[in-house]
């Protein structure tokens, strides 16, 4: 698949356009984002409850046992993540094209048969995570990971953890930054390549790596704008949530809590839409995107 060479300024264009996504059908787009959060929150809650069963005991919990027991839920989250990202991209794409779409179309990859290919991307991310740990051990020193796990065990036991220092902190930062860039690029590009371009997993990963190298400037600019914008927006939203909780608390504590959580949840949905939309726009501009399917004829009103 051809990879277009794009100017660095295209990263700014993606970020600006992603902020405006959802305007044509906010109910579907932001509803799908909220549903996305609800699914992940449910799985994360299940992982937390499993972990609490071990932490509640006397003494420091067995961290190895805790990780083994939580592994199935962690794998489920990693496998579902690209499927949900693809579903949100589908909702955004249909909304931008003016076609009818609903929030529950977040699960469209299951209906279209692309869920299996997207799930394989989730398993690939687990492989990347293992490789990332190996890189940390290699650069930071052979005792770094052991000391880090010991510090985590102390934290779970209620003690003040003393985290180890890596052997080459500067080199570790650069290596992790490069590794994270390529792994995130593979994920965010491969999802639409599998879902919309109908590429196999191997071809999608190969094309994603090519795009991450050929348009590194535009990709990094979009990433930097997203991270910087998120930090600034998070500060503003935190102040608004605090103010809403304070005002709502004058009526009742539950009202203040509800208002604060509502603002934070809305902010999370907005971040998901911007991140996923930016990745969708990057795929559309970077690759020779196939023609969008035509609108379906009217066949009645669905109850």
N, C-alpha and C positions, 0 to 999 in steps of 0.2 A: 504494500500500500504506500502511495506517495505521501511523503511528509513535506508540507510546505515550509519554506523558510520565512519567518515572520519578524518584523522589526521589534525591538525591545519595547517600544511604546504600546504594542498590542496588549501587554500585560495590564496597563492602565485602562485600556478599552474594555478588557474582560471584567475588571473589577467594577468599573462604573456601570456597565451593562448588567452585571450580576446583582447590583444593589436595586435595580429597577425591576428585576424579575418578579413575577407573581402579580403584577398590576392588572393583568387581563383577567385572571381568575384567582384572586387571593384566597377564596374559600377552599379551593382544591389544593393549591400549592402549599399554603401554610397549614392547612388541615393535614396534608400528607406529612409535613415536617413534624407536626405535633404527634401524629401517629407513630412516626419514626422514633421519636423520643420515648413514647410510651412503651414501645416494644423493647428498646434497649434498657429502659429503666426497670422493666419487669425482670429481664434476665439479670441485670446487675443486682437487683434486690434479692433474687434467688441465690446469687453467689454470696452476697453479704450474709444472708441467713445461714447458709452452709458454714461460712467462716465463723459466725458467731457461736455455733455449736461447739467449736474447738476453743475459741478464745474465752468462753464463759467458764471453762474449767480452772482448777487451781494451778498456779505456776505458769510458766511460759509455754505457749502452745507449740506443738511440733510443726514447724513451718513446712517441712517436707510433706508430711501427711496432709496439711492444709492445702498445699498446692496440688497434690494428687486428687484430693476430693473435689476441689474447685475446678479442676481441669476440664471436665465435660461442659460446664457452663461457660467457661472461657472459650472453648473451641466453638460452642454454639454462637457466641457473640461474634467471634472472628469470621465464622462462615456466613452469618446473617448480614454482617456489615456491608459487603459489596452488593448483596441482593437488595438491601434497603436503599443503598445509594443509587443503584440502577433504577429502582422503582421511583425514587424521587426525581431522577433525571427524566424518566418517562413522563411523569406528571408535568414537569417544567416544559418539556418539549411539546407535548400536546397542547398545553395552555398557550405557549408562544405561537403555535400554529393556528390557534383559534378553534381547535377541535374540542368537542365535549370531553371532559375528564373530571374525575371525582377523587376525593382524598384517598379512598380505599384502593385506587389504582396504584398505590404504593406497592402493592403485591402483584403487579402486572407481570414481573418476570416469572412467577410461578405459572401464570396462565399462558405465557408465550413460549414456555419451554427453555428459557435462558437461565433459569435459576441454578441449574447444575453447573454450567460454565462459570457463573459468577461465584458460586460456592467454592469452586476450585481456586479462585483468586484469594478467597479467605484462607484456605489452607496454605496457599503460597505465602501469605503474610505471616503465618505461623513459622514457616521455614525461614523467612527473613528475620523474624524475631530471634530465632535460635542462632542464626548467623551473626546478628547484632551482638548477642551475648558473647559469642566467641571472639568477636572483634574487640570488645571491651576488655576481656581477659587478656588478649594478646598485647594490647597497647597499654593498659593500665597496670599490668603486672599479674603474676600467677596467684597472688594472695588477695587481690582486690575483691574478686567476687565472693570469696569465702568470708572475708571480713565484712563485706556489705550485707550478706545474708545473716551474719551474726548480729549486726546492728539492727536489722529488721526484726530479728527474733527478740532482741531486747526491747524494741519499741512495742511489739505486740504483748510483751510481758509487763509493760507499764514502766519500764526503766527509761532513762534518758539515753537515746542512742548516740553513739559516737561513730559517724560515718568515715570510712577511710578516704585518704586522698590518693588519686591516681598517680602513677609514676610519671607520666607525661601529660599533664592536664591540657596544655595547648594543642598538642597533637591529637589527643582524644576528642577534643571539641571539634576540630576540623574534620576528622574522620567520621565522627557521628553526624555532623552536619551534611557531609557529602552522602553518606549512606542513607540518611533519612530523606534527603532530596530525591534520590533515585527510587527508593521504595515507595514513597508517596506518589511520585510521578507514575510509576508502574500501576499502582492501584487506581488512581483517578483517571488516567488515560485508558487503561485496559477495560474498565467497566463499560464505557460507551462503545469501545471497539468490539467487545463481545456482544453487547446488547443491541446496538444499532448497526454496526458494520458486519456482524455475523462472522467475526474472525474466531479461529480456534484460540485456546489459551496460549499456546506457544507463539503463534503469529501476533497475538495481541501484545504479549510481553515484549516481543522483538520490536514491534512498531512503537510501543511506548518508550522503550529505551532510546530508540532513534529520535523520537520527538523530544525527549528530555535533554539530549545532547545538542540537537540541531537548534532548538529554541530555548536554550538555557537562560538567556537574558530575559525574555518575555515571561517565562515561567517563574523565575526568581523574583521579578518585579511584582507580579501578581501575588506571589506568596508573601512578600514583604508588606505589600499594601494590606493584605488580609490580616496578617498578624498585628501590624501596627494599628489598623482600624479596630480590630477586636479589643486590643488593650485600652484604647481611648474610649470605645463604646462601653466596655465593661465597667470602667470607672464611673461613667455617667449613669449607667443602668443600676449599679450598686447604690449610688446616691438616691436615685429615684425609688428603688425598692425600699431603702431605709426610710425615706420620707413617706412613702405610701403606708408602710407598716406602722410608722409613728402616728399618722393621721387616722388610719383605720383602727389602731389600738385605742383611740379615744372612744370609739363605739363599743368594740369588743376585741379581745386579743385574737380571736379566731378570724375576725374581719381583717385585721392588720396582717396576719399571717397569709391569708388568702390573697390579699392584694399584692403582697411582696412576692409570693410564689408565682402569681400570674404574670407579673412583670418579668421575672427571671425566666419563666417558661417561654414567654413570647420572645425574649432575647435569644434563647437557645434555638428556637425555630427559625428566627431570622438568620442566625449564623449558619445553620444547616443549608438554608436556601441559597445564601450567598456563596458558600463553599462549593456546594454541588452544582449550582448554576455556573460558577466560574469554570469548573472542570468541564461542564457540558459545552460552554462556549469555546473553550480552548480546543476541545476535540473537533468541534465543527469547523473552526478556522484552520486548524493544523493539518487535518486530513481531508482527503477528497470524500467528503461525507456523501452517502447515498441520498437519493431524492427521498423526501419525506412522503409517507403514504398519503393517498388522497383521502378526503373526508368521506366518512361513511354516509350512505343515504339515510334519510329520516325514516325510522321504523316504529314510530310511536313513542309515547311517554312511559318511561319505566317507573313503576310504583316504588 
